[in-house]
Amino acid sequence: MISPDTIKLLRECDAGIKMGVSSIDEVLGYVHAAKMKKILIECKEEHNAIKQEIQKLLDEYHDDGKDPNPIAKGMSWIKTNVKLIVDESDNTIAELMTDGCNMGVKSLNKYLNEYKAADDRAKDKTKRLIELEKKLCEQMHPFL
């Protein structure tokens, strides 16, 4: 029997990926540096690849996944757009991406600890997602 923790952890990963991809999409049109744009596009592709893997697992468990919290998504959208209205620089985008990555790493680690009974496949996907977020954060450092 599948542990409810497995499905809960996969749902949180699903919601986090949707939030991350949405955030990248929001800023891509404002990016000036070709290198930053390349980093963000590659990261988005990696997120989508993990999303497909998570979706396969969710399909196995007959679960639809989870959308990001509408309030959190709305607040993120407001913060992003207000900051970009004031300053459309790559520095601002790097700050936004770094903040988002840090929140993602924090949340995913919290869920990894909370859903201890999740199976190894779900935990592996979560850990890969955490590493992807950390990597993007580090890649943003030169633009800060």
C-alpha positions in Angstrom: 0.0 0.0 0.0 1.2 3.4 -0.9 2.0 5.8 1.9 -0.1 9.0 2.0 3.2 10.8 2.6 4.4 9.8 -0.9 1.4 11.5 -2.6 1.6 14.5 -0.3 5.3 15.0 -1.1 4.8 14.6 -4.8 2.0 17.1 -4.7 4.2 19.7 -3.0 6.9 19.1 -5.6 4.3 19.5 -8.4 3.1 22.8 -6.9 6.6 24.0 -6.4 7.7 23.3 -9.9 4.6 25.1 -11.3 5.4 28.1 -9.1 9.1 28.1 -10.3 8.3 27.7 -14.0 5.7 30.5 -13.7 8.2 32.8 -12.0 10.8 32.1 -14.7 8.2 32.8 -17.4 7.3 36.1 -15.7 10.9 37.5 -15.8 12.2 36.1 -19.1 11.0 39.0 -21.2 12.9 41.4 -19.0 16.3 39.7 -19.0 19.0 41.6 -20.8 22.1 39.3 -20.4 22.1 36.5 -22.9 23.9 34.3 -20.3 21.2 34.8 -17.7 18.5 34.1 -20.2 20.2 30.9 -21.2 20.5 29.8 -17.5 16.8 30.5 -16.9 15.7 28.7 -20.0 17.8 25.7 -19.2 16.5 25.7 -15.6 13.0 25.8 -16.8 13.6 22.8 -19.1 15.1 20.9 -16.1 12.1 21.8 -14.0 9.8 20.6 -16.7 11.7 17.3 -17.1 11.4 16.6 -13.3 7.7 17.7 -13.6 7.1 14.9 -16.2 8.8 12.4 -13.9 6.6 13.5 -11.0 3.5 13.4 -13.1 4.2 9.8 -14.1 4.4 8.9 -10.4 1.2 10.8 -9.6 -0.5 9.0 -12.5 0.6 5.7 -11.1 -1.2 6.7 -7.8 -4.2 8.1 -9.7 -3.6 11.6 -8.4 -3.9 14.9 -10.3 -1.1 16.7 -8.4 -1.4 20.2 -6.9 -1.5 23.8 -8.1 0.4 26.4 -6.2 -1.4 28.3 -3.4 -3.3 31.1 -5.2 -2.4 33.6 -2.5 1.3 32.7 -2.7 1.2 32.8 -6.4 -0.6 36.2 -6.4 1.9 37.7 -3.9 4.8 36.4 -6.0 3.3 38.0 -9.1 2.8 41.3 -7.4 6.3 41.4 -5.9 7.8 40.5 -9.2 5.9 43.0 -11.2 6.3 45.9 -8.7 10.1 45.3 -8.5 10.4 45.1 -12.3 8.4 48.3 -12.8 10.8 50.1 -10.5 14.0 48.5 -11.9 14.1 46.2 -14.9 17.7 45.3 -14.4 19.2 41.8 -14.4 20.2 42.5 -10.8 16.5 42.8 -9.9 15.7 39.6 -11.7 18.7 37.8 -10.0 17.4 39.0 -6.6 13.9 37.7 -7.4 15.1 34.4 -8.6 17.4 34.0 -5.6 14.6 34.8 -3.2 12.3 32.3 -5.0 15.0 29.6 -5.0 15.7 30.1 -1.3 12.0 29.8 -0.5 11.7 26.7 -2.7 14.7 25.0 -1.0 13.3 25.9 2.5 9.8 24.6 1.6 11.0 21.4 -0.1 13.3 20.5 2.9 10.4 21.2 5.2 8.1 18.8 3.3 10.9 16.2 3.0 11.2 16.2 6.8 7.4 16.3 7.3 6.6 13.4 5.0 9.2 11.0 6.3 7.2 7.9 5.2 7.3 8.9 1.5 8.9 6.3 -0.7 12.4 6.7 -2.0 11.3 7.7 -5.5 9.4 10.7 -4.2 12.2 11.6 -1.9 14.7 11.3 -4.8 12.6 13.7 -7.0 12.4 16.1 -4.1 16.2 16.1 -3.5 16.8 16.6 -7.2 14.5 19.6 -7.2 16.2 21.0 -4.1 19.6 20.6 -5.9 18.2 22.3 -9.0 17.0 25.3 -6.9 20.4 25.6 -5.2 22.1 25.5 -8.6 20.0 28.2 -10.0 20.6 30.3 -6.9 24.3 30.0 -7.3 24.1 30.8 -11.0 22.3 34.0 -10.2 25.2 35.2 -7.9 27.2 36.9 -10.7 24.2 39.0 -11.6 23.5 40.3 -8.1 
